[in-house]
Each structure stands twice: as C-alpha cells, then as structure tokens.
Amino acid sequence: MEEIIENEDSEISYQNLLPVASILRIMKTTLPKNTKIAHKARECMQECVSEFISFITSEASEKCLQEKRKTLNGEDILSAMITLGFENYAEPLKIYLSKYRQMLKANREGTIPYYSSR
C-alpha cells in the first residue's frame, strides 16, 4: 500500500503501517479454515490496527513525558489502555505480561528451556 493515508490531524505514510502479512497471519488464526479475506479488508485492518497501536502508544508516551522518563514499558501501555477505556483488554494483557516476564526470568536462571516460535 504505497499511498499516503491522511486524516485531519496527521499523515500516516505506508511505512508506518504494520506489515499486512503479519496482520493477515493473525486474522487467519481466528477465522474458520479456508476463509477468504478480501484485499480491501486486509488494507482496512492494516490501517485500523496501525492507528490503534499509534493511539495507545501516544497516550503511553504522554505519560512518560509527564513523569520525565524516556523509556516506555509494558505498564505504560497497560495504563494507557485503561485511561483510554480499554480496561477489558488491559487485564488479560497484564496477566500475559506477568507470565511472559516469569518465563524470561526462568530462562535466564536456566530453570526452563527456551523455545523460539520460529
């Protein structure tokens, strides 16, 4: 998608969009097998997902600026989601983040083997 997508406040170039292949892969895992996804639906989802991530990240970044910090972390993202009204999504992500950090810690300590998803 090489066109520039414009809205009232900003311009988002195609370079700022998430790769459509990654989004399509996620979409296919949630849809019934052999479901066809129209090209326009892929583009629409790509734009929506990219805008959503930008929306959350902007709020989290604002929090970091107010607290005079330069590094965004997982808690900042979760806090931004709650502030913006996405608390139903923030709670499961908080649990996932905790489990992920436990897994990383156990991996560093050598108590569990590390398995790559690739």
N, CA, C and O atoms as a MOPAC input file, in Angstrom:
PM7 MOZYME 1SCF
protein

 N      0.85200 1    -1.16200 1     0.00000 1
 C      0.00000 1     0.00000 1     0.00000 1
 C      0.89900 1     1.22600 1     0.00000 1
 O      1.44400 1     1.58600 1     1.04400 1
 N      1.06400 1     1.86400 1    -1.12600 1
 C      2.03600 1     2.92700 1    -1.25300 1
 C      1.44800 1     4.32400 1    -1.16900 1
 O      2.19100 1     5.30300 1    -1.22800 1
 N      0.16500 1     4.43900 1    -1.03500 1
 C     -0.43400 1     5.75500 1    -0.93200 1
 C     -0.26700 1     6.29700 1     0.47800 1
 O      0.00200 1     5.54700 1     1.41700 1
 N     -0.42800 1     7.58600 1     0.61300 1
 C     -0.37800 1     8.19500 1     1.94100 1
 C     -1.79800 1     8.30100 1     2.45400 1
 O     -2.69300 1     8.77600 1     1.75600 1
 N     -1.99100 1     7.85500 1     3.67500 1
 C     -3.29900 1     7.89700 1     4.30400 1
 C     -3.33600 1     9.16500 1     5.14100 1
 O     -2.47100 1     9.37600 1     5.99000 1
 N     -4.32300 1    10.00000 1     4.90900 1
 C     -4.39900 1    11.26600 1     5.62300 1
 C     -5.64600 1    11.32700 1     6.49100 1
 O     -6.69900 1    10.80500 1     6.12400 1
 N     -5.51600 1    11.96400 1     7.63200 1
 C     -6.68500 1    12.32100 1     8.41600 1
 C     -6.52400 1    13.77800 1     8.82700 1
 O     -5.54400 1    14.41800 1     8.44600 1
 N     -7.45700 1    14.30900 1     9.58800 1
 C     -7.44600 1    15.73600 1     9.90800 1
 C     -6.18200 1    16.18800 1    10.63000 1
 O     -5.65900 1    17.26400 1    10.33900 1
 N     -5.68500 1    15.38500 1    11.56600 1
 C     -4.59200 1    15.82400 1    12.42200 1
 C     -3.20900 1    15.39100 1    11.96100 1
 O     -2.22000 1    16.03500 1    12.31200 1
 N     -3.11400 1    14.33200 1    11.19300 1
 C     -1.78400 1    13.82100 1    10.88300 1
 C     -1.76600 1    13.07800 1     9.56700 1
 O     -2.80400 1    12.78500 1     8.97500 1
 N     -0.57400 1    12.78700 1     9.13300 1
 C     -0.37200 1    11.96100 1     7.95700 1
 C      0.32000 1    10.68900 1     8.40000 1
 O      1.28100 1    10.72800 1     9.16900 1
 N     -0.16800 1     9.56600 1     7.91600 1
 C      0.47900 1     8.29100 1     8.20300 1
 C      0.94300 1     7.73700 1     6.87300 1
 O      0.11800 1     7.43300 1     6.01100 1
 N      2.23100 1     7.60000 1     6.68900 1
 C      2.71400 1     7.04500 1     5.43200 1
 C      2.63900 1     5.53000 1     5.49800 1
 O      2.51700 1     4.94400 1     6.57400 1
 N      2.71400 1     4.90900 1     4.33700 1
 C      2.64200 1     3.45200 1     4.28800 1
 C      3.75100 1     2.81300 1     5.10300 1
 O      3.61400 1     1.66900 1     5.53800 1
 N      4.84900 1     3.52900 1     5.32000 1
 C      5.96900 1     2.97900 1     6.08100 1
 C      5.62500 1     2.81200 1     7.55900 1
 O      6.27000 1     2.03000 1     8.25700 1
 N      4.62400 1     3.53300 1     8.04100 1
 C      4.23700 1     3.44000 1     9.44300 1
 C      3.17100 1     2.38500 1     9.69500 1
 O      2.75600 1     2.18300 1    10.83600 1
 N      2.73000 1     1.71800 1     8.65200 1
 C      1.72600 1     0.67200 1     8.80600 1
 C      2.40500 1    -0.64800 1     9.14300 1
 O      3.51100 1    -0.92800 1     8.68000 1
 N      1.73800 1    -1.44700 1     9.94600 1
 C      2.25300 1    -2.78800 1    10.23000 1
 C      2.21600 1    -3.61700 1     8.95200 1
 O      1.36400 1    -3.38700 1     8.09400 1
 N      3.11900 1    -4.57100 1     8.81600 1
 C      3.11300 1    -5.41200 1     7.61000 1
 C      1.79400 1    -6.16700 1     7.47200 1
 O      1.34000 1    -6.82100 1     8.41100 1
 N      1.19200 1    -6.07000 1     6.30000 1
 C     -0.09800 1    -6.71900 1     6.06900 1
 C      0.02400 1    -8.23400 1     6.21200 1
 O     -0.93700 1    -8.88800 1     6.61700 1
 N      1.18000 1    -8.80300 1     5.89000 1
 C      1.35900 1   -10.25400 1     6.02100 1
 C      1.22400 1   -10.69400 1     7.47900 1
 O      0.64100 1   -11.74100 1     7.75900 1
 N      1.75300 1    -9.91100 1     8.39100 1
 C      1.64400 1   -10.24300 1     9.82000 1
 C      0.19700 1   -10.16200 1    10.29000 1
 O     -0.27300 1   -11.02800 1    11.02800 1
 N     -0.49500 1    -9.13500 1     9.86500 1
 C     -1.89600 1    -8.96400 1    10.24600 1
 C     -2.74400 1   -10.08200 1     9.65300 1
 O     -3.62100 1   -10.62700 1    10.32200 1
 N     -2.47900 1   -10.41600 1     8.40500 1
 C     -3.21800 1   -11.48600 1     7.73500 1
 C     -3.01100 1   -12.82000 1     8.44800 1
 O     -3.95300 1   -13.59800 1     8.59900 1
 N     -1.79200 1   -13.08300 1     8.88200 1
 C     -1.49300 1   -14.32500 1     9.60800 1
 C     -2.31600 1   -14.40200 1    10.89500 1
 O     -2.85700 1   -15.45900 1    11.22200 1
 N     -2.41200 1   -13.31000 1    11.61400 1
 C     -3.20900 1   -13.28500 1    12.84600 1
 C     -4.69300 1   -13.45100 1    12.52400 1
 O     -5.40200 1   -14.18600 1    13.21100 1
 N     -5.15500 1   -12.77300 1    11.49000 1
 C     -6.56500 1   -12.88500 1    11.10000 1
 C     -6.91600 1   -14.33000 1    10.75900 1
 O     -7.97600 1   -14.82500 1    11.14200 1
 N     -6.02800 1   -14.99500 1    10.04400 1
 C     -6.30000 1   -16.37600 1     9.62500 1
 C     -6.37700 1   -17.33700 1    10.80500 1
 O     -7.07400 1   -18.35000 1    10.73000 1
 N     -5.66900 1   -17.03400 1    11.89500 1
 C     -5.72500 1   -17.93200 1    13.05600 1
 C     -7.06000 1   -17.84000 1    13.78500 1
 O     -7.42900 1   -18.75300 1    14.52300 1
 N     -7.78800 1   -16.74000 1    13.58000 1
 C     -9.06000 1   -16.56700 1    14.29000 1
 C    -10.28100 1   -16.87900 1    13.43500 1
 O    -11.38900 1   -17.01000 1    13.95600 1
 N    -10.08700 1   -16.99800 1    12.13900 1
 C    -11.20400 1   -17.26600 1    11.22600 1
 C    -11.27700 1   -18.74800 1    10.87600 1
 O    -10.27700 1   -19.45800 1    10.98000 1
 N    -12.45600 1   -19.22000 1    10.46100 1
 C    -12.56600 1   -20.61900 1    10.03800 1
 C    -11.60900 1   -20.92000 1     8.87700 1
 O    -11.31100 1   -20.05300 1     8.05500 1
 N    -11.14500 1   -22.15600 1     8.83500 1
 C    -10.22400 1   -22.57800 1     7.78400 1
 C    -10.85400 1   -22.32200 1     6.41300 1
 O    -12.07000 1   -22.42000 1     6.25600 1
 N    -10.03900 1   -22.00100 1     5.44900 1
 C    -10.44700 1   -21.73000 1     4.06100 1
 C    -11.25400 1   -20.44100 1     3.88900 1
 O    -11.84000 1   -20.22000 1     2.83000 1
 N    -11.29100 1   -19.59700 1     4.91000 1
 C    -11.96100 1   -18.30900 1     4.77200 1
 C    -11.11100 1   -17.40800 1     3.88500 1
 O     -9.89600 1   -17.31700 1     4.06300 1
 N    -11.73900 1   -16.75800 1     2.95100 1
 C    -11.03500 1   -15.82400 1     2.08100 1
 C    -11.20300 1   -14.41400 1     2.64500 1
 O    -12.28100 1   -14.03400 1     3.10300 1
 N    -10.12100 1   -13.65700 1     2.60200 1
 C    -10.13900 1   -12.29000 1     3.12100 1
 C     -9.88000 1   -11.34400 1     1.95000 1
 O     -8.83100 1   -11.41000 1     1.30900 1
 N    -10.83500 1   -10.47300 1     1.67900 1
 C    -10.72800 1    -9.53800 1     0.56100 1
 C     -9.55100 1    -8.58700 1     0.74900 1
 O     -9.18000 1    -8.24700 1     1.87200 1
 N     -8.98300 1    -8.17300 1    -0.36000 1
 C     -7.83900 1    -7.25700 1    -0.33100 1
 C     -8.18300 1    -5.96500 1     0.41700 1
 O     -7.37300 1    -5.46900 1     1.20100 1
 N     -9.36200 1    -5.42900 1     0.18300 1
 C     -9.78700 1    -4.19800 1     0.87200 1
 C     -9.92500 1    -4.42600 1     2.37900 1
 O     -9.62700 1    -3.53300 1     3.17200 1
 N    -10.37400 1    -5.61300 1     2.77000 1
 C    -10.49200 1    -5.93100 1     4.19900 1
 C     -9.11100 1    -5.98000 1     4.83900 1
 O     -8.93300 1    -5.52200 1     5.96800 1
 N     -8.14300 1    -6.52800 1     4.13000 1
 C     -6.76000 1    -6.56900 1     4.63900 1
 C     -6.22500 1    -5.15200 1     4.83900 1
 O     -5.65000 1    -4.83400 1     5.88000 1
 N     -6.42500 1    -4.31000 1     3.82900 1
 C     -5.95500 1    -2.92900 1     3.91700 1
 C     -6.63700 1    -2.18200 1     5.06100 1
 O     -5.99100 1    -1.44600 1     5.80700 1
 N     -7.93300 1    -2.37900 1     5.18700 1
 C     -8.69200 1    -1.71800 1     6.24800 1
 C     -8.18200 1    -2.14800 1     7.62400 1
 O     -7.98000 1    -1.31700 1     8.50900 1
 N     -7.97900 1    -3.44700 1     7.79100 1
 C     -7.48200 1    -3.96200 1     9.06800 1
 C     -6.07700 1    -3.42800 1     9.33600 1
 O     -5.75500 1    -3.07700 1    10.47100 1
 N     -5.24600 1    -3.36600 1     8.31000 1
 C     -3.89200 1    -2.84300 1     8.45300 1
 C     -3.92500 1    -1.39700 1     8.96000 1
 O     -3.17900 1    -1.03500 1     9.86900 1
 N     -4.78000 1    -0.59100 1     8.37400 1
 C     -4.89600 1     0.80300 1     8.79000 1
 C     -5.44500 1     0.91800 1    10.20900 1
 O     -4.94100 1     1.70600 1    11.01000 1
 N     -6.47200 1     0.13600 1    10.52000 1
 C     -7.09800 1     0.19600 1    11.84800 1
 C     -6.14200 1    -0.25200 1    12.94900 1
 O     -6.02900 1     0.40100 1    13.98600 1
 N     -5.46600 1    -1.35300 1    12.72100 1
 C     -4.53000 1    -1.87700 1    13.72100 1
 C     -3.38800 1    -0.88600 1    13.93800 1
 O     -2.99500 1    -0.62200 1    15.07400 1
 N     -2.86600 1    -0.34800 1    12.85800 1
 C     -1.76700 1     0.61300 1    12.96500 1
 C     -2.21200 1     1.86800 1    13.70700 1
 O     -1.47100 1     2.39600 1    14.53600 1
 N     -3.40900 1     2.34300 1    13.41500 1
 C     -3.94100 1     3.52800 1    14.09400 1
 C     -4.18100 1     3.24500 1    15.58000 1
 O     -3.89100 1     4.09000 1    16.42700 1
 N     -4.70600 1     2.06700 1    15.89600 1
 C     -4.95900 1     1.68900 1    17.28800 1
 C     -3.65200 1     1.66700 1    18.08300 1
 O     -3.57900 1     2.20100 1    19.19000 1
 N     -2.63900 1     1.05600 1    17.51600 1
 C     -1.34000 1     0.98600 1    18.19800 1
 C     -0.76500 1     2.38400 1    18.38500 1
 O     -0.21000 1     2.69200 1    19.43900 1
 N     -0.89400 1     3.22000 1    17.37800 1
 C     -0.41900 1     4.59800 1    17.48500 1
 C     -1.18000 1     5.36400 1    18.57200 1
 O     -0.58300 1     6.13400 1    19.32400 1
 N     -2.47800 1     5.15400 1    18.65100 1
 C     -3.34000 1     5.79500 1    19.64800 1
 C     -2.89200 1     5.42900 1    21.06500 1
 O     -2.72100 1     6.30200 1    21.91500 1
 N     -2.70700 1     4.14100 1    21.30500 1
 C     -2.28900 1     3.66500 1    22.63000 1
 C     -0.88100 1     4.15300 1    22.95200 1
 O     -0.61300 1     4.61300 1    24.06100 1
 N      0.00800 1     4.05100 1    21.98100 1
 C      1.40000 1     4.44600 1    22.19400 1
 C      1.52200 1     5.94100 1    22.47500 1
 O      2.33600 1     6.35200 1    23.30100 1
 N      0.72400 1     6.74700 1    21.79800 1
 C      0.75500 1     8.19500 1    22.04200 1
 C      0.36700 1     8.52100 1    23.47800 1
 O      0.99800 1     9.35600 1    24.12600 1
 N     -0.67400 1     7.85800 1    23.97000 1
 C     -1.10500 1     8.07800 1    25.35800 1
 C     -0.01900 1     7.63000 1    26.33700 1
 O      0.26500 1     8.32400 1    27.31300 1
 N      0.57900 1     6.48200 1    26.07600 1
 C      1.64200 1     5.97200 1    26.94900 1
 C      2.86000 1     6.89500 1    26.91200 1
 O      3.49800 1     7.13100 1    27.93700 1
 N      3.17200 1     7.40400 1    25.74400 1
 C      4.30000 1     8.31900 1    25.58900 1
 C      4.06600 1     9.61600 1    26.35800 1
 O      4.98500 1    10.16200 1    26.96800 1
 N      2.84100 1    10.09400 1    26.32300 1
 C      2.48300 1    11.30600 1    27.07000 1
 C      2.70600 1    11.10300 1    28.56800 1
 O      3.19600 1    11.99700 1    29.25700 1
 N      2.34600 1     9.92800 1    29.06100 1
 C      2.55300 1     9.60300 1    30.47900 1
 C      4.04700 1     9.62800 1    30.81300 1
 O      4.45000 1    10.15300 1    31.85100 1
 N      4.85300 1     9.06000 1    29.93200 1
 C      6.30000 1     9.05900 1    30.15700 1
 C      6.85800 1    10.47800 1    30.18500 1
 O      7.71000 1    10.79700 1    31.01400 1
 N      6.38300 1    11.32100 1    29.28900 1
 C      6.83700 1    12.71100 1    29.27000 1
 C      6.48000 1    13.42400 1    30.56700 1
 O      7.30100 1    14.15400 1    31.12300 1
 N      5.26200 1    13.21500 1    31.05000 1
 C      4.82700 1    13.84600 1    32.29500 1
 C      5.67200 1    13.38200 1    33.48000 1
 O      5.93000 1    14.14500 1    34.41000 1
 N      6.09600 1    12.12200 1    33.43200 1
 C      6.90700 1    11.56300 1    34.51300 1
 C      8.40300 1    11.73500 1    34.26200 1
 O      9.23000 1    11.21600 1    35.01200 1
 N      8.74200 1    12.47000 1    33.19900 1
 C     10.13200 1    12.75200 1    32.83200 1
 C     10.95000 1    11.47500 1    32.63300 1
 O     12.09600 1    11.37300 1    33.07100 1
 N     10.33100 1    10.51300 1    31.96400 1
 C     11.02400 1     9.26700 1    31.62200 1
 C     11.15900 1     9.18200 1    30.11300 1
 O     10.33700 1     9.72300 1    29.37400 1
 N     12.20900 1     8.49400 1    29.65800 1
 C     12.45500 1     8.37300 1    28.22400 1
 C     12.05800 1     7.01500 1    27.66800 1
 O     11.91700 1     6.85700 1    26.45500 1
 N     11.88000 1     6.04200 1    28.54000 1
 C     11.61100 1     4.67900 1    28.07800 1
 C     10.18900 1     4.25900 1    28.41100 1
 O      9.75000 1     4.32000 1    29.56000 1
 N      9.48800 1     3.83400 1    27.37800 1
 C      8.13300 1     3.29600 1    27.52500 1
 C      8.23300 1     1.84200 1    27.96100 1
 O      9.08500 1     1.11100 1    27.45500 1
 N      7.39100 1     1.40700 1    28.87900 1
 C      7.40700 1    -0.00200 1    29.27700 1
 C      5.99600 1    -0.58900 1    29.20600 1
 O      5.03500 1     0.11000 1    28.88200 1
 N      5.89100 1    -1.85700 1    29.50700 1
 C      4.61100 1    -2.55000 1    29.42500 1
 C      3.54100 1    -1.94100 1    30.30800 1
 O      2.37400 1    -1.87300 1    29.92400 1
 N      3.93600 1    -1.49800 1    31.49000 1
 C      2.96800 1    -0.88500 1    32.39800 1
 C      2.41300 1     0.41400 1    31.81700 1
 O      1.24800 1     0.74700 1    32.03500 1
 N      3.24600 1     1.14700 1    31.07900 1
 C      2.77700 1     2.37800 1    30.43700 1
 C      1.70000 1     2.07100 1    29.39900 1
 O      0.70200 1     2.78400 1    29.29800 1
 N      1.91000 1     1.01600 1    28.64000 1
 C      0.92800 1     0.60900 1    27.62600 1
 C     -0.37600 1     0.19500 1    28.30800 1
 O     -1.45900 1     0.60100 1    27.88800 1
 N     -0.26700 1    -0.61400 1    29.36000 1
 C     -1.46300 1    -1.05700 1    30.08200 1
 C     -2.20600 1     0.12600 1    30.69600 1
 O     -3.43400 1     0.19500 1    30.63300 1
 N     -1.46400 1     1.04800 1    31.28500 1
 C     -2.07100 1     2.23800 1    31.87800 1
 C     -2.78600 1     3.06600 1    30.80900 1
 O     -3.88800 1     3.56400 1    31.03900 1
 N     -2.16100 1     3.21100 1    29.65200 1
 C     -2.77500 1     3.96400 1    28.55300 1
 C     -4.06000 1     3.29200 1    28.09300 1
 O     -5.05000 1     3.96800 1    27.81100 1
 N     -4.05000 1     1.98000 1    28.01700 1
 C     -5.25100 1     1.25800 1    27.59800 1
 C     -6.39900 1     1.49500 1    28.57300 1
 O     -7.54300 1     1.69100 1    28.16300 1
 N     -6.08800 1     1.47800 1    29.85900 1
 C     -7.11800 1     1.71800 1    30.87500 1
 C     -7.62600 1     3.15900 1    30.78000 1
 O     -8.83300 1     3.40200 1    30.81200 1
 N     -6.70000 1     4.10600 1    30.66400 1
 C     -7.06800 1     5.51500 1    30.55000 1
 C     -7.98100 1     5.76300 1    29.35300 1
 O     -8.90500 1     6.57400 1    29.42300 1
 N     -7.71600 1     5.06400 1    28.26200 1
 C     -8.47600 1     5.26700 1    27.02500 1
 C     -9.73500 1     4.41200 1    26.93300 1
 O    -10.42700 1     4.42000 1    25.91500 1
 N    -10.03100 1     3.66600 1    28.01600 1
 C    -11.27800 1     2.90600 1    28.05000 1
 C    -11.18800 1     1.47000 1    27.56000 1
 O    -12.21000 1     0.84800 1    27.27300 1
 N     -9.98400 1     0.94200 1    27.46400 1
 C     -9.80300 1    -0.43500 1    27.00300 1
 C     -9.42400 1    -1.37000 1    28.15300 1
 O     -8.61900 1    -2.28400 1    27.97700 1
 N    -10.01000 1    -1.13400 1    29.33100 1
 C     -9.65200 1    -1.93600 1    30.50200 1
 C     -9.96300 1    -3.41900 1    30.31800 1
 O     -9.28700 1    -4.26600 1    30.90300 1
 N    -10.96900 1    -3.74300 1    29.52100 1
 C    -11.29000 1    -5.15900 1    29.28000 1
 C    -10.15800 1    -5.88300 1    28.56800 1
 O    -10.00800 1    -7.09700 1    28.70900 1
 N     -9.36500 1    -5.14900 1    27.80900 1
 C     -8.22000 1    -5.74100 1    27.12100 1
 C     -6.96600 1    -5.67000 1    27.98600 1
 O     -6.08600 1    -6.52500 1    27.88900 1
 N     -6.89200 1    -4.65300 1    28.82400 1
 C     -5.69500 1    -4.44500 1    29.63700 1
 C     -5.49300 1    -5.55900 1    30.66100 1
 O     -4.36200 1    -5.99200 1    30.88500 1
 N     -6.56700 1    -6.02600 1    31.28100 1
 C     -6.42800 1    -7.07000 1    32.30900 1
 C     -5.81700 1    -8.36300 1    31.76400 1
 O     -4.85600 1    -8.86400 1    32.34800 1
 N     -6.33900 1    -8.92500 1    30.66100 1
 C     -5.70200 1   -10.13600 1    30.12200 1
 C     -4.25500 1    -9.88800 1    29.69500 1
 O     -3.40400 1   -10.76600 1    29.83800 1
 N     -3.97700 1    -8.69000 1    29.16900 1
 C     -2.60600 1    -8.38100 1    28.77400 1
 C     -1.68200 1    -8.27700 1    29.98000 1
 O     -0.51000 1    -8.64800 1    29.90500 1
 N     -2.20800 1    -7.77300 1    31.08800 1
 C     -1.41900 1    -7.68500 1    32.32100 1
 C     -1.01700 1    -9.08600 1    32.78300 1
 O      0.12300 1    -9.30800 1    33.19100 1
 N     -1.94800 1   -10.01800 1    32.71900 1
 C     -1.66800 1   -11.41100 1    33.09400 1
 C     -0.63000 1   -12.00400 1    32.14700 1
 O      0.31800 1   -12.65400 1    32.58800 1
 N     -0.81000 1   -11.78000 1    30.84900 1
 C      0.13100 1   -12.29400 1    29.86000 1
 C      1.52700 1   -11.72200 1    30.09100 1
 O      2.51100 1   -12.45900 1    30.05000 1
 N      1.62000 1   -10.40800 1    30.33400 1
 C      2.91100 1    -9.76300 1    30.56300 1
 C      3.60300 1   -10.35600 1    31.78400 1
 O      4.81100 1   -10.59100 1    31.76200 1
 N      2.85000 1   -10.59700 1    32.83700 1
 C      3.40900 1   -11.19900 1    34.04500 1
 C      3.95900 1   -12.59500 1    33.76200 1
 O      5.07000 1   -12.92400 1    34.18000 1
 N      3.18900 1   -13.40700 1    33.05900 1
 C      3.64200 1   -14.76300 1    32.72500 1
 C      4.85400 1   -14.72600 1    31.79800 1
 O      5.77700 1   -15.52800 1    31.94000 1
 N      4.84500 1   -13.80300 1    30.86200 1
 C      5.96800 1   -13.66300 1    29.93800 1
 C      7.24400 1   -13.30300 1    30.69400 1
 O      8.30600 1   -13.86900 1    30.43500 1
 N      7.13600 1   -12.36400 1    31.62800 1
 C      8.30800 1   -11.97000 1    32.42100 1
 C      8.79400 1   -13.11300 1    33.30500 1
 O      9.99900 1   -13.28300 1    33.49000 1
 N      7.86900 1   -13.89700 1    33.85200 1
 C      8.26200 1   -15.07100 1    34.64100 1
 C      9.02000 1   -16.06800 1    33.77900 1
 O     10.01000 1   -16.65200 1    34.22000 1
 N      8.55400 1   -16.26200 1    32.54800 1
 C      9.21000 1   -17.18500 1    31.63600 1
 C     10.61500 1   -16.69200 1    31.28400 1
 O     11.55700 1   -17.48400 1    31.23700 1
 N     10.75800 1   -15.39000 1    31.03800 1
 C     12.07700 1   -14.83700 1    30.73800 1
 C     13.02600 1   -14.99500 1    31.91800 1
 O     14.19500 1   -15.33800 1    31.74300 1
 N     12.52000 1   -14.74400 1    33.11600 1
 C     13.34200 1   -14.87800 1    34.31600 1
 C     13.78500 1   -16.32600 1    34.50200 1
 O     14.95400 1   -16.59000 1    34.78600 1
 N     12.86200 1   -17.25200 1    34.34400 1
 C     13.19700 1   -18.67300 1    34.47400 1
 C     14.20800 1   -19.07700 1    33.40700 1
 O     15.09900 1   -19.88400 1    33.67200 1
 N     14.07900 1   -18.53300 1    32.22300 1
 C     15.01600 1   -18.83600 1    31.14600 1
 C     16.41200 1   -18.32100 1    31.49000 1
 O     17.40200 1   -19.02000 1    31.27000 1
 N     16.49800 1   -17.09600 1    32.03000 1
 C     17.79900 1   -16.53100 1    32.42500 1
 C     18.44800 1   -17.36000 1    33.52000 1
 O     19.66700 1   -17.53300 1    33.54400 1
 N     17.62600 1   -17.87000 1    34.42300 1
 C     18.14500 1   -18.67500 1    35.52800 1
 C     18.42500 1   -20.11200 1    35.11300 1
 O     18.97500 1   -20.89600 1    35.88600 1
 N     18.04300 1   -20.45000 1    33.88800 1
 C     18.30100 1   -21.79000 1    33.38800 1
 C     17.36600 1   -22.85000 1    33.92900 1
 O     17.69000 1   -24.03700 1    33.88800 1
 N     16.21600 1   -22.44600 1    34.43500 1
 C     15.29400 1   -23.43600 1    35.00600 1
 C     14.31800 1   -24.00600 1    33.98900 1
 O     13.69500 1   -25.03600 1    34.24400 1
 N     14.17700 1   -23.35400 1    32.84200 1
 C     13.34900 1   -23.92900 1    31.77400 1
 C     14.05300 1   -23.70500 1    30.44300 1
 O     14.78200 1   -22.72400 1    30.29000 1
 N     13.85000 1   -24.59000 1    29.48600 1
 C     14.46100 1   -24.37100 1    28.17200 1
 C     13.71700 1   -23.28200 1    27.41300 1
 O     12.51000 1   -23.10800 1    27.58700 1
 N     14.42500 1   -22.56300 1    26.58600 1
 C     13.81500 1   -21.51800 1    25.77100 1
 C     13.43300 1   -22.11000 1    24.42700 1
 O     14.26600 1   -22.70900 1    23.74600 1
 N     12.17800 1   -21.94400 1    24.04800 1
 C     11.69900 1   -22.42100 1    22.75600 1
 C     11.28600 1   -21.22700 1    21.92100 1
 O     10.39300 1   -20.47000 1    22.30500 1
 N     11.92600 1   -21.05900 1    20.79400 1
 C     11.57900 1   -19.97700 1    19.89000 1
 C     10.32500 1   -20.33800 1    19.11900 1
 O     10.07500 1   -21.51100 1    18.83900 1
 N      9.54200 1   -19.33600 1    18.77800 1
 C      8.33000 1   -19.58500 1    17.99400 1
 C      8.64700 1   -19.67900 1    16.50900 1
 O      7.75300 1   -19.93700 1    15.70300 1
 N      9.87400 1   -19.47900 1    16.14400 1
 C     10.26100 1   -19.54400 1    14.72300 1
 C     10.86600 1   -20.86300 1    14.38300 1
 O     11.24700 1   -21.09100 1    13.23500 1

